[in-house]
């Protein structure tokens, strides 16, 4: 355990050196792109904890109709989920910073994992880690500039690669035809290539490519600590492993209050025992933190609660596999059945059908049908047979279906969009440098009640069929026959 008092390590970062080897360059180079990804995730976390974002989370996101109906109306559960995900994202970022820290010359940075562990155990005083202070805002701003420059370098290198490939082709053509040398297009191309190389050189100088490991890790290590302190202030009792001291006043944490941690336990929230089940009930008018009693949740892993293995970020599938919160969804949820992405695509395709009701092509209807599981196909057929009887030519009924469908899609489609966005943001195989706050898993269909979700999707499909039929639109009649023939 690292005994660090009064945050003295803050001023010591970047000052302790090994000696003669310091004269050698220790720049990030090609690792600048992975470092920029880590930085962007950290800046995203920092921004997600601003007063504006937290207010949006509690007053808009958690009170949205879709989340209340499909996921939960229990504010305590939703806060626990939000806290757990932000902490999990921070842990992954801290793991990446620790790996980069192993290449630093500063002893304080090479041992960042110990500092972060002490921070989470409450050994380090959090009072000096004030979110939004002038110093930390400057650091975040500097990180954003480095991320932007590194992103520009990445794009410039891609463009340069394409130009150099074209240059090699032109050289082959030149060998076959000597007249190619005199063509003005070749001269313009060479000028463009030289300009692109200068641009790449410029971005290398101002981006993370030319930054040292020590400077880059020092920037991130400090912000990681500030983010953790902010999570403790914002989410209070939902944060695992912290003491019972009031975080609102940020008083010193005494050793007697430190929680001793089991490496396989994580304290999330009362309803989250082993797995999260759909939990829809009225939202309480007030949430009493004093009455909140968190419980321990057993995860199926004996790994460190603070850091993941080095290979945990390889591949989108592996990333989901190592996401403990992702696998906390129970079997009665959409995510627990592995259908979240599939249902999100069905909903978004239905939205396209609604927007293009007058020109719905057979391919779109066929794609929509093929995406449906058998149980929804049977549910749609049953509802269609009931709703289509004796309703021919009723324009008022068609208007009613349209209004009902719009009401459902108003709260269902945002969750579908957020589901796709969540997976897109967390695909580690994509080189992304976005630093905006990310979508939370609670905003998606992952924790949604499967029965309610399937009923809503069936209602959408039946409504579409009825609307098309009463508009005397040929695609709708074909759609109805399609359901009958294939069921």
N, C-alpha and C positions, 0 to 999 in steps of 0.2 A: 504494500500500500504506500502510496506517495503522500508524505506528510507535507502538505502545502497550506500555509496559513496566510490569511488576509490577502489572498489572491496575489501574492508576491510574484508568482510565475508569469503574471501578465506583463510585467515590466522586464522580465528576464528573457522572454522569448526573443530569439534572433540575436542574442548577445554572446552566448557561450559557444566557443569554437573548438575545433579539434587541433588546430595548429598549422603546420606547414602545408597540409593538403588543401587548405582554403584557397590557395592561389589558383588551383585548377578550376576550370569552369564546371558548374553544377546546374546547368540549365535544364528545363523540362524537355525541350525539343519535341519529339514526336508524341511524348506523353502529354503535351499541352492540350490535346483534344479531349482526352479522358478527364483531365483536370478541369477543363472548362465545363464538361458535363456535370461533374461533382459540384463545382461552384454554382452552376445554374440551379441545381436541385436545392442547394443550401440557401441561395437567395430566394427561391420560390417558397421555401419553408419560412424564412424570415418574414416575407411579405404576407404569408397566409395567417400570421399571428398579429397583424396590425389591428387596431381598434375597429377600423372599418370592416375588415374581413370577418372578425369575430362577431361583430354586430350583425352582419349579413348571415352568418351561419346560424345564430340563435333566433333571429327575428324573421328571416326569410326561408332559408333552406330547410331548417327543422320543422317549420310550420307549413311547408308546401303540401298541397293536397295529396300528391302522389306518394311522398314519403310517409305521410300520416296514415294513408289508407293501406298501402302495400307493405311498408317496412315496420314502422312503429310510431306510436304517439307518446311513447315514454321518453321524455326529455333526458332523463338520467341515462338511459341506455344509449341514446344517440350521442350524448356528450362523451360517454365512455368509448364509443366506437371512434369518434373523431380524435379523441386524445390518444387512443391506442395506435391509430394509423399515423398520426403526426410523429409520435415517439418512434414507431417502427421505421419511418422514413429517415428520421434523424439518426437512428442507430446505424442504418445502412450508409448514410453519408459519413458518419464518424468512422466507420470501418474503412471507407475509401480514403479518408484523410489520414488515418493511421498507417495504411499501406504506403502512401506517399511519404509519410513522415519517416519511414525506415530508410529513405534515401537522403535525409537531411543531415547536416553537420551539427545542428543545434541539438544538444542532449535533451533539452526540454521538449523538442518536437518529436524526437524519436520515441519518447515515452508518453506520447499523447494518450494512448489507450488507458494508461494508469490514471492520468488526470481525469479523463472522462468517466472512468469507473468511480473514482472518488466523488466526482460531481454528482453522479446519480445516487450514490449512497448517502449523500447529505453531509459529507465530511468538509466540503468546500463551502465557504460562506457565499450565498447567492446575492447578498444585498448590493454588491458593487456591480453586478451585471444588470444594468438598467436598460431595458429595451427602449429604442428610440433616442438614446443619448447621442450627442453630437459626434463623439468619437466613433461609435459603432455605425452610425449612418454614413460617415465618410468612408469607412471600410467597405460597406455594402455598395456604395456608389463606385468605389474603385474596382470592386469585383465585377460590377456590371459592365464597366468600360473594358476590362480585360476579356470578359466573356464575348462582348460584341466584336472586339478586335480579333479574337480567336475564331469566331464564327465567320468573319470576313476572310480570314486566312484560309479556312477550310474551303469556302466557296471559290476563292482565288486559285487554290491548288487544284481543285476539280477542273476549273476552266483551263488552267495551264496544262493539265494532263491531256485534255481533249485537243488543245492546240498543238501540243508536241506530237500527238498521234497523227494529226493532219500534216504536220511538218515531215514526218517520216514517209507518209504516203507521197507527198510532193517530191521528196528527194528521189523516190523510186521512179516517179514519172519523169523527173528531170534527166535521170540516167538514160531513159528510153528516148527522150526527145530533147535535144539541146536547145530548141527554141523556147522551152519553158522558162529559161533563165531571164529572158528579155520581157516577159509579160508583166504589165504593171500590177496585176492582181497578186503576183508572188511578192513583189516589193511591199505592197500594203499589208500582206499577211505577215511578213517578217517584222514590220513595224509594230503590228498588233501583238506579235509574240514577244518582242522585246519589252513592250509596255506592260504586258502581263507579268513578265518575270520581275520587272521593277516593282510592280504592285505587290507581288508575293514577298519580295524582300522587305518592302515597307511594313507589311502586316506582321512579318516575323519579328521585326524590331519592336513594334508597339504591343504585341500580343503576349500571351503566356509562353509562347515558344522561346522567348529570350529571358523569361523570368527564372529565377533560381527555385529549387525545391523549397529552400528555407523560407523565402519571402511568400511563396504561394501557400504553403502549408500554414505559415504563421497567420496569414489573413483568414484562412478557413477555420483554423483551430479556435481562434477567439470567437468567431461568429457562431460556431457550434455551441460553445458554452453559453453565449447570450441567448440563443434560441431555446436551449434546454431550460434556462431560468425563466424565459417568457412562457413556455408551456406550463411550468409549475404555477406561475401566477394566474394564467388564464383558466386552466382546467382544475387547479386545486386538488381536491380529494380523488380525482380520477387518475392522478399520476401515480404509478407504482413506485414502491421503494422509498418514498419520501417520508419525513417525520410528520408528526401530528401538530407541529408548530404552525401557527397561522401564516400562510403564505401571503395573505393580503398585506400584512405589516412587514413581511420579510425579515423577521427577527432571526438572530443567530440560531443555527441548528446545534443543539448540544448532543454529545455522544450518547446520552441516555435515551434520546429520541430517535436515534438512527435505527432504521429497520434492517434486520439481518435477512439476507436474501437467499432463497433456495434457487439453484440454477435452472430448475424446470418449472417454476411457478411464475405466473404473471397476474397481477391484480388489475382487472379491468372494471367490471361493473356487475352489480348484483344479478341481473338476468342472464349474463353471459357465463354460464357454467358449462364448461367443456365445449358446447356448441351454441350458436345463436339461432334461436327459432323466431319465426314471425311473431310479433308481439304488438298487435294493434289494439289500442285502448285510448280513451280520452286523454288529451294533454292536460296535465295538472296546471292550475293557474299560477302556482308558485312552486319552485323547486327548493326545498330546504336542504342546504348543504350540511347543516348540523345533524340532520336525521339520516343522512346518507351513510350506509354501511356497506363498503365494498367487500367483495369476497375474492378468494384466490381461484384462478382458473388454471387447470392442468393442461399444458400443451404437450404434444407427443414428441418431445425432443429433449435431449440432455445437454444440448449445446449451451454456450454462454448466453445469458440473457442480454448481454450488451453488444456483442459482436458476432457477425456471421463469418462463415468460412470464406476464403478468397474466391471460390468459384460460385458464390451465391448469386452473382449478377450476370451469369453467362446464359443467354438464351431466354426468350420470353416465357417459354414453358417452365424452365427451371426457376425463373424469377417468381412465377406464381406458386410453384411447388414449395419454395422457401418462405412464402408469405403466410405467416401464422394466422393473421387476422383473416386473410382470404379463405383459409380452410376452417374458420370458426363457424361458418354458416351451416346450420343444421339441415337434415334431409328434407324437411318440409319447405325449405326455401328454394328459390330459383337457382341461386348460386350453388347450393348444396347438391342440386341435381345436375349441375354443369350445363345449364341452359340459358344463362344470362345473356351471352353474346348472341345466341340463336334467336331468342325472343326479342332482343333489341333490334336485330335486323328485320324481323317480321314486322315489328311496329313501324319502323322507318319506311319499309316498303309499302305498308298500308297507308302511311302518310302521303307517299308519292301517288298512290292510287287515288286518294281523296283529292289531291291537288290537280290531278289530270283526269278527272272523272269522265270528261267528254271525249277523251282520246286515249282510253286505256287499251294498250295493245295486248294481244294474247300471250306474248312472251312474259310480260310482267305478271299477269295472272298465274301463269304456269309456275314461275319462279316463286311466287308467294305461296302457292299450294304446296310445292315440294319442300318448302321450309317448315311446314307444320308437322309436329309430332302426331301420332295416330290418335291420341286422346283428344287433341284439339279438333282434328278432322271430324271425329264422331260428334263432338259437342256442337260444332258448327252445323253439321247436317241435321242434328236434332232441333236446333233452334230455327234453322231455315224452314224446315217442314211445318213448324208451328206458326211462324211469322208470315209466311207467304200465302197462307190459305185465306181466300176471300178478301184480299186487299188490293186487287187489281184496279188501277186507275185512281186510287185515292191520293190526290196531290197533297192534301193536308197531312196525311200520314207520312208521306215522303219528306215533307218539311220537318216533321217531328223527329224522324230518324236522323236527318241532317244536323239538327240542333243537338240531339243527344250524342251523336258521334263527335261533334266538335267539342262538347263538354268533356268527353272522355279523353280525347286526344290532347286537350289542353294541359292535362296533368300527366298523361302517360308518355307522350313523346319527349319531354325534357329528360325523363329518367332513361329513356332509350339512348338519347344523344349522350348523356353523361356516362352511360355504360361503355359506349364505344370510345369516348374520350379518355376514360380512366385507363383502358387497356392500351390506347395509343400512347399516352403519356408515360406509361411504365414499361414500354417495350425497349429493353436495353440494347437491342441490336440496331436501333435507329440512332443516328448521330444528331441529337437535338440539343439546342442551347437556349431553351425557353426558360425564363425566370419568373413567369407569372404563377400565381397560386394554382395548385392542381386540384382536380376534382377528388372528392372524398368517396370512399367505397359506399358509405351510407347514402349517397346521392344516386346510386345506381340500382339496378334490379337485383343485385347480388343477394341482398338480405330480404328480398321481397317474398311474401307468402306466395307459394307456387299456385295454390288453388285460386286465389284471388286474381293473380296475374293472368292465368290461363282463361279465367272467366271474362276478364276485361278484354283480352285479345279476341276471344270468340265473339264478344259483343261488337267489337270493332268490325270484324269480318262480316258478320251478319248484317250490320248496319250498312256497310258498303254495298252488299248485294241488294238489299232492299232499296237503297237510294238509286242504284243503277237501273233496277227494274222499273221503278215508278217514273223514272225520267224517259222511259222507253228507249233506253240506250242499248244498242246491240251488244256491247261488251258485257253489260250486266247480265243479259240473258245467257250469254255464253258462260259467264262465271257461275251462274246457278247450275247450268247443265254440267259444268266441270266438276262441281262438288258432288252432284248426284251420281255421275258416271264413275268417278274414281273412289267413291266411298264403299 
